[in-house]
Amino acid sequence: ASLRDGVVTPSTGATCGTAPAGTLLLEFRAVARLAGRPDLEELAMRSWRALGKAAGRRKGLTPSKLKMTPSGCAAQFVFGNQSKLTVGSGVDSYYEYLLKGWLQEGGGGKPPKTWSDAVDAVDAN
């Protein structure tokens, strides 16, 4: 990993907790708004969308860890094969941030599909 360019190579086997990734993106977006930096807000949103598209969800639940893809792009995530599907430690805040992110955008319309899918999965189990 390089602090200078922010690139983590897949060969390092780098993983990140899903909940910490969610909070950093949500907070970064808020700071970018407060600083009047729409360019930085868009970077946070691009990462948030990539996180939302990450492969590995099962029945609406999200694994607790993220792992880099072979492309080496820090904005492309897949869920690590050693992650657990849970609503507990390591991912609980991620579900909360789905709703908070929607509210941060103004809360118009329906909550995000990732949020409603997670609620449905919890209700079903």
All heavy atoms as an XYZ file, in Angstrom:
917
protein
N       0.850     -1.189      0.000
C       0.000      0.000      0.000
C       0.886      1.240      0.000
O       1.959      1.250      0.567
C      -0.894      0.008      1.219
N       0.409      2.261     -0.634
C       1.146      3.501     -0.684
C       0.288      4.640     -0.153
O      -0.787      4.913     -0.676
C       1.565      3.805     -2.124
O       2.075      5.113     -2.208
N       0.747      5.279      0.879
C       0.013      6.426      1.416
C       0.059      7.601      0.452
O      -0.831      8.438      0.439
C       0.591      6.844      2.768
C       0.405      5.840      3.893
C       1.114      6.335      5.153
C      -1.063      5.612      4.176
N       1.090      7.654     -0.373
C       1.236      8.756     -1.309
C       0.184      8.713     -2.409
O      -0.442      9.704     -2.731
C       2.636      8.728     -1.928
C       2.898      9.866     -2.893
C       4.355      9.940     -3.336
N       5.125      8.776     -2.987
C       5.573      7.876     -3.864
N       5.341      8.017     -5.136
N       6.263      6.838     -3.482
N      -0.045      7.524     -2.991
C      -0.993      7.452     -4.101
C      -2.283      6.721     -3.759
O      -3.197      6.671     -4.564
C      -0.360      6.817     -5.334
C       0.171      5.420     -5.079
O      -0.295      4.766     -4.127
O       1.034      4.975     -5.844
N      -2.383      6.150     -2.559
C      -3.620      5.516     -2.127
C      -3.927      4.196     -2.788
O      -5.034      3.699     -2.697
N      -2.945      3.601     -3.452
C      -3.175      2.353     -4.158
C      -2.753      1.186     -3.281
O      -1.676      1.178     -2.725
C      -2.405      2.320     -5.496
C      -2.528      0.958     -6.166
C      -2.911      3.423     -6.413
N      -3.644      0.236     -3.163
C      -3.336     -1.012     -2.474
C      -3.313     -2.087     -3.536
O      -4.242     -2.205     -4.324
C      -4.418     -1.340     -1.427
C      -4.103     -2.649     -0.731
C      -4.552     -0.216     -0.418
N      -2.255     -2.857     -3.587
C      -2.177     -3.896     -4.614
C      -2.855     -5.163     -4.116
O      -2.768     -5.488     -2.925
C      -0.715     -4.210     -4.982
O      -0.044     -4.659     -3.810
C      -0.015     -2.988     -5.538
N      -3.521     -5.889     -4.994
C      -4.188     -7.118     -4.588
C      -3.227     -8.145     -4.012
O      -3.623     -8.959     -3.199
C      -4.816     -7.637     -5.884
C      -4.892     -6.454     -6.764
C      -3.755     -5.557     -6.382
N      -1.973     -8.093     -4.409
C      -1.010     -9.079     -3.922
C      -0.783     -8.967     -2.417
O      -0.328     -9.912     -1.796
C       0.319     -8.926     -4.664
O       0.872     -7.641     -4.412
N      -1.129     -7.828     -1.826
C      -0.971     -7.693     -0.380
C      -2.076     -8.414      0.368
O      -1.991     -8.597      1.568
C      -0.978     -6.212      0.057
O      -2.273     -5.662     -0.229
C       0.103     -5.411     -0.613
N      -3.131     -8.824     -0.345
C      -4.249     -9.476      0.322
C      -5.005     -8.515      1.213
O      -5.624     -8.908      2.176
N      -4.939     -7.237      0.900
C      -5.525     -6.212      1.744
C      -7.033     -6.392      1.886
O      -7.735     -6.647      0.916
C      -5.232     -4.832      1.173
N      -7.495     -6.297      3.113
C      -8.923     -6.331      3.384
C      -9.277     -5.137      4.242
O      -8.423     -4.522      4.875
C      -9.347     -7.619      4.117
O      -8.661     -7.684      5.363
C      -9.086     -8.853      3.290
N     -10.546     -4.839      4.248
C     -11.057     -3.718      5.027
C     -12.417     -4.128      5.564
O     -13.174     -4.800      4.865
C     -11.186     -2.499      4.116
S     -11.988     -1.083      4.879
N     -12.718     -3.727      6.770
C     -14.040     -3.996      7.311
C     -15.097     -3.211      6.547
O     -14.882     -2.066      6.150
N     -16.236     -3.822      6.326
C     -17.318     -3.174      5.599
C     -17.845     -1.960      6.352
O     -18.070     -0.904      5.761
C     -18.448     -4.183      5.339
O     -17.892     -5.307      4.654
C     -19.549     -3.588      4.500
N     -18.039     -2.083      7.651
C     -18.554     -0.957      8.443
C     -17.584      0.228      8.444
O     -18.011      1.362      8.200
C     -18.870     -1.403      9.865
N     -16.275      0.024      8.681
C     -15.360      1.169      8.625
C     -15.322      1.831      7.257
O     -15.239      3.059      7.158
C     -13.994      0.574      8.977
C     -14.298     -0.638      9.766
C     -15.592     -1.172      9.198
N     -15.400      1.040      6.187
C     -15.419      1.632      4.844
C     -16.649      2.516      4.684
O     -16.564      3.631      4.166
C     -15.401      0.540      3.783
N     -17.779      2.042      5.146
C     -19.013      2.824      5.048
C     -18.951      4.124      5.819
O     -19.344      5.179      5.315
N     -18.435      4.081      7.037
C     -18.382      5.303      7.841
C     -17.417      6.315      7.257
O     -17.707      7.513      7.231
C     -18.051      5.023      9.322
O     -18.230      6.225     10.065
C     -16.650      4.534      9.537
N     -16.277      5.849      6.761
C     -15.322      6.787      6.178
C     -15.907      7.491      4.959
O     -15.725      8.700      4.787
C     -14.022      6.069      5.807
C     -13.155      5.665      6.984
C     -11.985      4.806      6.514
C     -12.653      6.874      7.741
N     -16.619      6.746      4.134
C     -17.208      7.358      2.940
C     -18.316      8.340      3.301
O     -18.406      9.430      2.740
C     -17.728      6.278      1.999
C     -16.647      5.389      1.404
C     -17.265      4.253      0.612
C     -15.694      6.189      0.534
N     -19.140      7.981      4.277
C     -20.224      8.859      4.705
C     -19.659     10.148      5.308
O     -20.095     11.251      4.984
C     -21.096      8.125      5.724
C     -22.430      8.742      6.084
C     -23.362      8.721      4.887
C     -23.047      7.987      7.242
N     -18.662     10.012      6.163
C     -18.060     11.186      6.814
C     -17.284     12.030      5.811
O     -17.316     13.255      5.865
C     -17.177     10.741      7.965
C     -18.001     10.175      9.115
C     -17.165      9.541     10.210
O     -15.918      9.622     10.161
O     -17.769      8.962     11.122
N     -16.587     11.387      4.890
C     -15.826     12.130      3.884
C     -16.763     12.968      3.023
O     -16.468     14.112      2.688
C     -15.017     11.158      3.015
C     -14.023     11.839      2.127
C     -12.805     12.264      2.630
C     -14.304     12.057      0.791
C     -11.879     12.897      1.800
C     -13.391     12.684     -0.039
C     -12.172     13.104      0.470
N     -17.908     12.397      2.685
C     -18.887     13.137      1.894
C     -19.393     14.353      2.663
O     -19.528     15.435      2.099
C     -20.044     12.224      1.500
C     -21.040     12.927      0.593
C     -22.024     11.967      0.023
N     -23.112     11.749      0.952
C     -24.193     11.053      0.649
N     -24.314     10.482     -0.524
N     -25.155     10.913      1.520
N     -19.662     14.195      3.951
C     -20.140     15.315      4.768
C     -19.081     16.415      4.854
O     -19.396     17.604      4.717
C     -20.518     14.830      6.166
N     -17.831     16.033      5.062
C     -16.747     17.020      5.141
C     -16.573     17.730      3.804
O     -16.373     18.942      3.746
C     -15.434     16.345      5.602
C     -14.251     17.270      5.441
C     -15.558     15.895      7.054
N     -16.659     16.983      2.711
C     -16.537     17.591      1.375
C     -17.641     18.625      1.160
O     -17.391     19.709      0.622
C     -16.591     16.516      0.297
N     -18.852     18.318      1.607
C     -19.958     19.279      1.481
C     -19.679     20.525      2.304
O     -19.883     21.651      1.835
C     -21.266     18.654      1.947
C     -21.890     17.749      0.935
C     -23.221     17.251      1.420
N     -23.839     16.413      0.410
C     -25.018     15.838      0.553
N     -25.707     16.021      1.660
N     -25.511     15.097     -0.406
N     -19.248     20.325      3.538
C     -18.964     21.464      4.419
C     -17.835     22.328      3.862
O     -17.829     23.543      4.045
C     -18.613     20.982      5.825
C     -19.775     20.384      6.613
C     -19.270     19.743      7.898
C     -20.833     21.445      6.919
N     -16.884     21.708      3.187
C     -15.750     22.434      2.615
C     -16.093     23.057      1.258
O     -15.275     23.771      0.686
C     -14.555     21.488      2.453
N     -17.302     22.778      0.763
C     -17.684     23.313     -0.536
C     -16.897     22.698     -1.678
O     -16.577     23.363     -2.650
N     -16.600     21.399     -1.560
C     -15.792     20.701     -2.561
C     -16.610     19.600     -3.240
O     -16.526     18.426     -2.878
C     -14.550     20.094     -1.904
C     -13.550     21.079     -1.331
C     -12.756     21.791     -2.415
N     -12.125     20.909     -3.369
C     -10.890     20.418     -3.246
N     -10.153     20.743     -2.196
N     -10.389     19.624     -4.175
N     -17.426     19.974     -4.223
C     -18.229     18.960     -4.908
C     -17.376     17.895     -5.598
O     -17.818     16.760     -5.761
C     -19.060     19.750     -5.911
C     -18.412     21.083     -6.020
C     -17.646     21.308     -4.748
N     -16.153     18.246     -5.989
C     -15.274     17.260     -6.613
C     -14.919     16.142     -5.636
O     -14.920     14.963     -5.990
C     -14.006     17.927     -7.153
C     -13.224     18.687     -6.083
O     -13.836     19.285     -5.163
O     -11.983     18.712     -6.172
N     -14.663     16.509     -4.371
C     -14.344     15.496     -3.367
C     -15.589     14.712     -2.951
O     -15.515     13.516     -2.679
C     -13.697     16.148     -2.144
C     -12.353     16.822     -2.396
C     -11.809     17.443     -1.121
C     -11.360     15.830     -2.990
N     -16.718     15.406     -2.932
C     -17.970     14.710     -2.628
C     -18.256     13.644     -3.693
O     -18.680     12.536     -3.380
C     -19.132     15.692     -2.537
C     -20.432     15.018     -2.176
C     -21.602     15.976     -2.047
O     -21.412     17.202     -2.113
O     -22.728     15.474     -1.880
N     -17.992     13.972     -4.949
C     -18.221     13.012     -6.022
C     -17.292     11.804     -5.903
O     -17.692     10.671     -6.169
C     -18.062     13.662     -7.402
C     -18.218     12.706     -8.572
C     -19.473     11.826     -8.538
O     -20.536     12.274     -8.061
O     -19.383     10.670     -8.994
N     -16.049     12.026     -5.460
C     -15.142     10.891     -5.242
C     -15.688      9.968     -4.155
O     -15.642      8.744     -4.287
C     -13.747     11.387     -4.857
C     -12.926     12.014     -5.971
C     -11.631     12.594     -5.415
C     -12.645     11.004     -7.069
N     -16.183     10.555     -3.082
C     -16.771      9.749     -2.008
C     -17.988      8.988     -2.522
O     -18.169      7.805     -2.221
C     -17.148     10.631     -0.830
N     -18.815      9.652     -3.316
C     -20.008      9.001     -3.851
C     -19.642      7.883     -4.828
O     -20.293      6.839     -4.856
C     -20.916     10.023     -4.540
C     -21.646     10.920     -3.572
S     -22.580     10.001     -2.325
C     -23.721      9.087     -3.357
N     -18.593      8.098     -5.614
C     -18.160      7.051     -6.549
C     -17.720      5.808     -5.769
O     -18.072      4.683     -6.125
C     -17.020      7.577     -7.419
C     -16.667      6.617     -8.543
C     -15.684      7.217     -9.490
N     -14.375      7.240     -8.853
C     -13.313      7.842     -9.366
N     -13.401      8.494    -10.493
N     -12.159      7.794     -8.750
N     -17.007      6.013     -4.678
C     -16.590      4.886     -3.847
C     -17.789      4.241     -3.160
O     -17.862      3.021     -3.035
C     -15.575      5.352     -2.804
O     -14.396      5.766     -3.435
N     -18.739      5.063     -2.712
C     -19.946      4.547     -2.056
C     -20.736      3.669     -3.036
O     -21.210      2.594     -2.681
C     -20.793      5.717     -1.561
C     -22.001      5.297     -0.796
C     -23.278      5.236     -1.263
C     -22.050      4.847      0.555
N     -24.116      4.794     -0.274
C     -23.390      4.542      0.851
C     -21.077      4.677      1.549
C     -23.796      4.076      2.091
C     -21.499      4.217      2.785
C     -22.833      3.921      3.044
N     -20.852      4.133     -4.289
C     -21.561      3.336     -5.298
C     -20.821      2.029     -5.574
O     -21.441      0.981     -5.749
C     -21.746      4.146     -6.579
C     -22.808      5.239     -6.448
C     -23.115      5.912     -7.771
N     -21.990      6.643     -8.340
C     -21.718      7.923     -8.103
N     -22.488      8.623     -7.284
N     -20.680      8.507     -8.663
N     -19.493      2.083     -5.620
C     -18.703      0.868     -5.839
C     -18.903     -0.109     -4.688
O     -19.035     -1.313     -4.903
C     -17.221      1.222     -5.995
N     -18.954      0.398     -3.480
C     -19.196     -0.439     -2.312
C     -20.575     -1.083     -2.413
O     -20.750     -2.263     -2.134
C     -19.090      0.403     -1.039
C     -19.288     -0.299      0.291
C     -18.285     -1.422      0.470
C     -19.167      0.702      1.429
N     -21.548     -0.316     -2.880
C     -22.895     -0.842     -3.038
C     -23.015     -1.902     -4.117
O     -23.920     -2.733     -4.086
N     -22.098     -1.900     -5.090
C     -22.134     -2.873     -6.188
C     -21.230     -4.077     -5.925
O     -21.165     -4.990     -6.751
C     -21.686     -2.210     -7.494
C     -22.657     -1.180     -8.012
C     -22.097     -0.545     -9.273
C     -23.001      0.568     -9.765
N     -22.427      1.242    -10.932
N     -20.523     -4.075     -4.822
C     -19.566     -5.148     -4.546
C     -20.253     -6.504     -4.571
O     -21.351     -6.676     -4.051
C     -18.891     -4.922     -3.195
N     -19.606     -7.456     -5.195
C     -20.144     -8.808     -5.295
C     -20.033     -9.527     -3.960
O     -19.185     -9.194     -3.138
C     -19.374     -9.579     -6.365
N     -20.868    -10.495     -3.736
C     -20.748    -11.333     -2.552
C     -21.930    -11.279     -1.619
O     -21.979    -12.022     -0.649
N     -22.892    -10.414     -1.889
C     -24.078    -10.380     -1.039
C     -24.888    -11.663     -1.232
O     -24.945    -12.212     -2.316
C     -24.955     -9.180     -1.389
C     -24.416     -7.908     -0.880
C     -25.391     -6.760     -1.143
N     -24.797     -5.550     -0.643
C     -23.837     -4.892     -1.254
N     -23.384     -5.310     -2.400
N     -23.319     -3.813     -0.726
N     -25.524    -12.077     -0.172
C     -26.400    -13.241     -0.237
C     -27.723    -12.873      0.421
O     -27.747    -12.509      1.589
C     -25.797    -14.445      0.495
C     -24.456    -14.909     -0.039
C     -24.604    -15.615     -1.385
N     -23.345    -16.154     -1.832
C     -22.504    -15.532     -2.656
N     -22.791    -14.350     -3.105
N     -21.387    -16.093     -3.022
N     -28.776    -12.955     -0.357
C     -30.121    -12.710      0.165
C     -30.224    -11.386      0.917
O     -30.874    -11.290      1.948
C     -30.562    -13.865      1.056
C     -30.629    -15.188      0.326
C     -31.061    -16.299      1.238
C     -31.052    -17.613      0.475
N     -31.401    -18.734      1.320
N     -29.527    -10.349      0.431
C     -29.624     -9.027      1.044
C     -28.630     -8.753      2.147
O     -28.507     -7.625      2.595
N     -27.921     -9.784      2.617
C     -26.940     -9.579      3.680
C     -25.566     -9.326      3.072
O     -25.242     -9.805      1.994
C     -26.895    -10.787      4.616
C     -28.191    -11.055      5.370
C     -28.052    -12.292      6.236
C     -28.593     -9.854      6.210
N     -24.771     -8.568      3.787
C     -23.477     -8.127      3.300
C     -22.361     -8.741      4.138
O     -22.421     -8.691      5.362
C     -23.397     -6.584      3.379
O     -24.453     -6.056      2.584
C     -22.085     -6.069      2.870
N     -21.333     -9.296      3.498
C     -20.197     -9.830      4.258
C     -19.479     -8.745      5.056
O     -19.579     -7.557      4.752
C     -19.284    -10.415      3.186
C     -20.198    -10.711      2.052
C     -21.209     -9.604      2.076
N     -18.753     -9.168      6.052
C     -18.122     -8.237      6.982
C     -16.789     -7.670      6.500
O     -16.281     -6.723      7.088
C     -17.919     -8.912      8.337
O     -17.134    -10.073      8.197
N     -16.218     -8.221      5.456
C     -14.909     -7.753      4.967
C     -14.947     -7.470      3.473
O     -15.658     -8.117      2.716
C     -13.832     -8.798      5.210
C     -13.607     -9.146      6.646
C     -12.525     -8.311      7.233
C     -12.236     -8.801      8.643
N     -11.938     -7.751      9.532
N     -14.132     -6.508      3.071
C     -13.919     -6.194      1.664
C     -12.509     -6.625      1.293
O     -11.605     -6.541      2.109
C     -14.024     -4.682      1.438
C     -15.382     -4.060      1.680
C     -15.245     -2.551      1.770
C     -16.323     -4.449      0.574
N     -12.331     -7.046      0.066
C     -11.002     -7.435     -0.417
C     -10.774     -6.781     -1.770
O     -11.697     -6.619     -2.550
C     -10.932     -8.952     -0.537
C      -9.572     -9.478     -0.909
C      -9.589    -10.994     -0.840
C      -8.360    -11.600     -1.425
N      -7.200    -11.591     -0.636
N      -9.552     -6.427     -2.046
C      -9.204     -5.808     -3.325
C      -9.404     -6.781     -4.478
O      -9.230     -7.977     -4.339
C      -7.739     -5.369     -3.315
C      -7.450     -4.161     -2.468
S      -8.307     -2.707     -3.063
C      -7.610     -2.557     -4.689
N      -9.740     -6.229     -5.645
C      -9.861     -7.034     -6.856
C      -8.511     -7.089     -7.568
O      -7.647     -6.246     -7.329
C     -10.895     -6.424     -7.817
O     -10.434     -5.140     -8.225
C     -12.254     -6.319     -7.171
N      -8.338     -8.054     -8.455
C      -7.079     -8.138     -9.200
C      -6.789     -6.912    -10.060
O      -5.653     -6.683    -10.444
C      -7.252     -9.375    -10.079
C      -8.248    -10.208     -9.348
C      -9.183     -9.226     -8.690
N      -7.796     -6.088    -10.343
C      -7.560     -4.912    -11.178
C      -6.701     -3.882    -10.450
O      -6.107     -3.014    -11.076
C      -8.883     -4.266    -11.580
O      -9.475     -3.642    -10.453
N      -6.651     -3.960     -9.127
C      -5.853     -3.016     -8.348
C      -6.512     -1.673     -8.170
O      -5.918     -0.758     -7.631
N      -7.750     -1.534     -8.607
C      -8.455     -0.260     -8.470
C      -9.066     -0.168     -7.082
O      -9.867     -1.010     -6.695
C      -9.534     -0.132     -9.536
S     -10.507      1.357     -9.367
N      -8.697      0.849     -6.337
C      -9.163      0.970     -4.958
C     -10.659      1.184     -4.852
O     -11.219      1.052     -3.785
C      -8.421      2.109     -4.261
N     -11.334      1.515     -5.946
C     -12.773      1.747     -5.892
C     -13.572      0.524     -6.353
O     -14.763      0.607     -6.495
C     -13.143      2.954     -6.736
N     -12.904     -0.586     -6.596
C     -13.612     -1.808     -6.975
C     -13.418     -2.831     -5.873
O     -12.300     -3.233     -5.593
C     -13.088     -2.348     -8.299
C     -13.411     -1.441     -9.463
C     -12.887     -1.992    -10.769
O     -12.029     -2.859    -10.784
N     -13.410     -1.490    -11.862
N     -14.514     -3.216     -5.251
C     -14.441     -4.127     -4.116
C     -15.116     -5.453     -4.438
O     -16.058     -5.505     -5.192
C     -15.178     -3.543     -2.909
C     -14.713     -2.182     -2.502
C     -15.549     -1.089     -2.659
C     -13.468     -1.988     -1.940
C     -15.143      0.177     -2.263
C     -13.055     -0.727     -1.550
C     -13.898      0.354     -1.711
N     -14.638     -6.494     -3.827
C     -15.361     -7.755     -3.759
C     -15.313     -8.167     -2.292
O     -14.431     -7.737     -1.549
C     -14.746     -8.870     -4.630
C     -14.847     -8.524     -6.098
C     -13.317     -9.166     -4.239
N     -16.259     -8.960     -1.878
C     -16.251     -9.399     -0.501
C     -15.366    -10.621     -0.373
O     -15.438    -11.535     -1.190
C     -17.672     -9.672     -0.016
C     -18.476     -8.415      0.094
C     -19.442     -8.104     -0.826
C     -18.212     -7.520      1.111
C     -20.164     -6.925     -0.736
C     -18.921     -6.334      1.212
C     -19.902     -6.035      0.295
N     -14.487    -10.598      0.611
C     -13.543    -11.682      0.819
C     -14.237    -12.997      1.105
O     -15.301    -13.024      1.703
N     -13.629    -14.083      0.702
C     -14.261    -15.392      0.872
C     -14.234    -15.862      2.323
O     -14.844    -16.858      2.652
C     -13.624    -16.431     -0.058
C     -12.143    -16.598      0.192
O     -11.583    -15.973      1.088
N     -11.504    -17.429     -0.603
N     -13.518    -15.167      3.190
C     -13.505    -15.546      4.592
C     -14.394    -14.632      5.421
O     -14.377    -14.683      6.638
C     -12.080    -15.549      5.129
C     -11.239    -16.610      4.457
C      -9.836    -16.682      5.032
O      -9.496    -15.972      5.952
N      -9.033    -17.554      4.476
N     -15.168    -13.811      4.764
C     -16.102    -12.950      5.459
C     -17.316    -13.743      5.887
O     -17.651    -14.753      5.288
C     -16.574    -11.812      4.552
O     -15.564    -10.875      4.377
N     -17.966    -13.258      6.902
C     -19.198    -13.905      7.327
C     -20.379    -12.995      7.005
O     -20.256    -11.770      7.021
C     -19.159    -14.210      8.816
C     -18.925    -12.998      9.698
C     -18.799    -13.394     11.145
C     -18.501    -12.155     11.985
N     -18.388    -12.457     13.378
N     -21.486    -13.600      6.682
C     -22.713    -12.844      6.475
C     -23.356    -12.658      7.842
O     -23.628    -13.626      8.544
C     -23.668    -13.612      5.559
C     -23.218    -13.727      4.112
C     -24.089    -14.715      3.371
C     -23.258    -12.374      3.440
N     -23.577    -11.415      8.191
C     -24.062    -11.135      9.536
C     -24.694     -9.758      9.593
O     -24.546     -8.971      8.662
C     -22.885    -11.208     10.548
O     -23.361    -10.928     11.854
C     -21.779    -10.233     10.195
N     -25.396     -9.491     10.653
C     -25.837     -8.128     10.939
C     -25.112     -7.646     12.200
O     -25.451     -6.627     12.761
C     -27.369     -8.025     11.115
C     -28.072     -8.284      9.814
C     -27.871     -8.947     12.210
N     -24.099     -8.413     12.602
C     -23.361     -8.112     13.820
C     -22.063     -7.379     13.555
O     -21.922     -6.643     12.576
N     -21.121     -7.615     14.414
C     -19.839     -6.924     14.420
C     -19.161     -6.951     13.053
O     -19.108     -7.973     12.385
C     -18.930     -7.595     15.456
O     -17.667     -7.002     15.455
N     -18.654     -5.795     12.664
C     -17.919     -5.666     11.413
C     -18.752     -5.200     10.243
O     -18.219     -4.784      9.230
N     -20.079     -5.308     10.379
C     -20.936     -4.897      9.265
C     -22.187     -4.166      9.760
O     -22.869     -3.516      8.989
C     -21.309     -6.116      8.378
C     -22.323     -7.001      9.063
C     -21.787     -5.678      7.014
N     -22.473     -4.217     11.055
C     -23.709     -3.628     11.575
C     -23.851     -2.150     11.224
O     -24.913     -1.699     10.785
C     -23.832     -3.840     13.083
C     -22.637     -3.311     13.869
O     -21.539     -3.147     13.281
O     -22.792     -3.074     15.072
N     -22.785     -1.416     11.350
C     -22.841      0.011     11.043
C     -23.048      0.263      9.563
O     -23.633      1.276      9.183
C     -21.563      0.715     11.506
O     -21.464      0.624     12.903
N     -22.593     -0.654      8.714
C     -22.792     -0.489      7.276
C     -24.279     -0.376      6.962
O     -24.684      0.484      6.184
C     -22.169     -1.650      6.503
C     -22.525     -1.640      5.035
C     -21.961     -0.703      4.173
C     -23.449     -2.537      4.519
C     -22.303     -0.675      2.824
C     -23.787     -2.517      3.180
C     -23.218     -1.586      2.335
O     -23.556     -1.557      1.015
N     -25.091     -1.225      7.561
C     -26.538     -1.169      7.321
C     -27.092      0.176      7.787
O     -27.930      0.781      7.128
C     -27.248     -2.321      8.030
C     -26.812     -3.688      7.537
C     -26.143     -4.561      8.366
C     -27.093     -4.094      6.237
C     -25.755     -5.821      7.914
C     -26.702     -5.340      5.779
C     -26.034     -6.195      6.630
O     -25.648     -7.423      6.181
N     -26.613      0.633      8.922
C     -27.015      1.945      9.447
C     -26.622      3.053      8.468
O     -27.394      3.975      8.212
C     -26.324      2.149     10.799
C     -26.512      3.487     11.423
C     -25.643      3.644     12.667
O     -25.251      2.641     13.291
O     -25.352      4.805     13.001
N     -25.432      2.963      7.888
C     -24.949      4.012      6.988
C     -25.695      4.023      5.658
O     -25.760      5.049      5.006
C     -23.446      3.888      6.758
C     -22.667      3.999      8.032
C     -21.534      3.250      8.256
C     -23.085      4.859      9.047
C     -20.833      3.339      9.438
C     -22.388      4.954     10.234
C     -21.270      4.191     10.425
O     -20.580      4.283     11.594
N     -26.266      2.881      5.265
C     -27.106      2.877      4.070
C     -28.269      3.847      4.250
O     -28.584      4.642      3.371
C     -27.646      1.471      3.789
C     -26.652      0.428      3.312
C     -27.322     -0.938      3.256
C     -26.073      0.803      1.969
N     -28.880      3.776      5.415
C     -30.010      4.656      5.703
C     -29.544      6.091      5.937
O     -30.140      7.043      5.426
C     -30.785      4.135      6.914
C     -32.154      4.743      7.145
C     -33.062      4.509      5.948
C     -32.785      4.170      8.398
N     -28.451      6.251      6.670
C     -27.933      7.604      6.924
C     -27.483      8.295      5.644
O     -27.677      9.495      5.481
C     -26.766      7.557      7.922
C     -27.207      7.335      9.333
C     -26.019      7.379     10.281
C     -26.464      7.240     11.717
N     -25.326      7.270     12.638
N     -26.883      7.549      4.732
C     -26.468      8.125      3.453
C     -27.663      8.619      2.660
O     -27.627      9.681      2.051
N     -28.728      7.850      2.678
C     -29.958      8.244      1.995
C     -30.525      9.511      2.634
O     -30.926     10.440      1.937
C     -30.945      7.085      2.052
C     -32.328      7.382      1.557
C     -32.689      7.663      0.271
C     -33.518      7.415      2.338
N     -34.048      7.857      0.210
C     -34.575      7.709      1.466
C     -33.795      7.206      3.682
C     -35.893      7.812      1.900
C     -35.099      7.294      4.112
C     -36.126      7.611      3.225
N     -30.522      9.562      3.967
C     -31.002     10.760      4.667
C     -30.096     11.960      4.393
O     -30.580     13.086      4.251
C     -31.090     10.495      6.176
C     -32.174      9.500      6.593
C     -32.024      9.152      8.065
C     -33.554     10.042      6.290
N     -28.786     11.716      4.295
C     -27.837     12.780      4.007
C     -28.110     13.398      2.632
O     -27.865     14.576      2.410
C     -26.412     12.201      4.070
C     -25.306     13.219      4.081
C     -23.949     12.536      4.142
O     -23.631     11.690      3.324
N     -23.155     12.914      5.131
N     -28.670     12.605      1.733
C     -29.025     13.089      0.399
C     -30.386     13.780      0.376
O     -30.821     14.243     -0.659
C     -29.041     11.930     -0.599
C     -27.691     11.355     -0.883
C     -27.767     10.152     -1.815
O     -28.820      9.911     -2.414
O     -26.751      9.457     -1.923
N     -31.071     13.800      1.494
C     -32.377     14.450      1.555
C     -33.515     13.496      1.852
O     -34.627     13.919      2.132
N     -33.274     12.200      1.759
C     -34.273     11.203      2.129
C     -35.505     11.160      1.242
O     -36.544     10.689      1.676
N     -35.399     11.643      0.027
C     -36.555     11.619     -0.868
C     -36.776     10.252     -1.481
O     -35.850      9.485     -1.680
N     -38.002      9.940     -1.772
C     -38.321      8.668     -2.406
C     -38.153      7.507     -1.451
O     -38.203      7.655     -0.241
N     -37.927      6.335     -2.026
C     -37.752      5.127     -1.224
C     -36.319      5.034     -0.715
O     -35.394      5.485     -1.384
C     -38.050      3.888     -2.065
C     -39.489      3.745     -2.487
C     -39.641      2.455     -3.280
C     -41.064      2.251     -3.700
N     -41.213      1.003     -4.455
N     -36.116      4.380      0.442
C     -34.743      4.105      0.891
C     -34.020      3.243     -0.146
O     -34.666      2.588     -0.971
C     -34.935      3.330      2.193
C     -36.300      3.692      2.658
C     -37.108      3.910      1.403
N     -32.691      3.217     -0.114
C     -31.948      2.440     -1.113
C     -32.320      0.957     -1.092
O     -32.667      0.408     -0.056
C     -30.484      2.644     -0.732
C     -30.472      3.327      0.571
C     -31.830      3.843      0.860
N     -32.230      0.342     -2.266
C     -32.565     -1.075     -2.394
C     -31.676     -1.938     -1.497
O     -32.153     -2.925     -0.931
C     -32.441     -1.507     -3.852
C     -32.861     -2.950     -4.085
C     -32.948     -3.266     -5.558
C     -33.233     -4.695     -5.887
N     -33.750     -5.582     -4.909
N     -30.419     -1.588     -1.359
C     -29.532     -2.370     -0.493
C     -30.054     -2.370      0.946
O     -29.943     -3.374      1.646
C     -28.090     -1.835     -0.523
O     -28.117     -0.414     -0.389
C     -27.386     -2.217     -1.805
N     -30.637     -1.251      1.374
C     -31.213     -1.161      2.723
C     -32.463     -2.041      2.822
O     -32.587     -2.854      3.729
C     -31.549      0.291      3.068
C     -32.503      0.422      4.216
C     -33.819      0.729      4.151
C     -32.218      0.235      5.603
N     -34.375      0.740      5.396
C     -33.408      0.441      6.319
C     -31.067     -0.099      6.314
C     -33.494      0.330      7.695
C     -31.151     -0.211      7.693
C     -32.345      0.014      8.373
N     -33.380     -1.899      1.880
C     -34.619     -2.675      1.957
C     -34.351     -4.174      1.787
O     -35.003     -4.993      2.438
C     -35.660     -2.161      0.951
O     -35.153     -2.170     -0.350
N     -33.372     -4.535      0.957
C     -33.007     -5.949      0.816
C     -32.471     -6.511      2.131
O     -32.780     -7.652      2.500
C     -31.958     -6.143     -0.281
C     -32.526     -5.968     -1.681
O     -33.760     -5.869     -1.829
O     -31.706     -5.912     -2.630
N     -31.660     -5.716      2.835
C     -31.125     -6.163      4.132
C     -32.242     -6.319      5.162
O     -32.270     -7.306      5.911
C     -30.066     -5.185      4.625
N     -33.164     -5.370      5.192
C     -34.293     -5.461      6.133
C     -35.120     -6.703      5.827
O     -35.494     -7.460      6.743
C     -35.164     -4.187      6.071
C     -36.467     -4.362      6.837
C     -34.384     -2.995      6.612
N     -35.393     -6.958      4.547
C     -36.149     -8.150      4.157
C     -35.420     -9.423      4.578
O     -36.051    -10.378      5.042
C     -36.386     -8.166      2.643
C     -37.348     -7.067      2.186
O     -38.055     -6.476      3.042
O     -37.382     -6.790      0.963
N     -34.097     -9.448      4.410
C     -33.309    -10.636      4.782
C     -33.369    -10.888      6.288
O     -33.509    -12.037      6.727
C     -31.861    -10.484      4.336
N     -33.282     -9.835      7.071
C     -33.359     -9.982      8.531
C     -34.750    -10.458      8.923
O     -34.909    -11.380      9.743
C     -32.997     -8.666      9.244
C     -33.307     -8.743     10.724
C     -31.516     -8.352      9.031
N     -35.784     -9.858      8.334
C     -37.154    -10.261      8.636
C     -37.397    -11.735      8.277
O     -38.123    -12.439      8.982
C     -38.155     -9.387      7.890
C     -38.274     -7.989      8.489
O     -37.801     -7.781      9.628
O     -38.845     -7.119      7.814
N     -36.811    -12.187      7.184
C     -37.028    -13.562      6.713
C     -36.291    -14.594      7.549
O     -36.631    -15.785      7.509
C     -36.594    -13.684      5.261
N     -35.293    -14.153      8.290
C     -34.493    -15.115      9.047
C     -34.642    -14.868     10.521
O     -33.937    -15.225     11.349
C     -33.030    -15.043      8.601
C     -32.872    -15.519      7.163
O     -33.107    -16.669      6.892
N     -32.528    -14.626      6.269
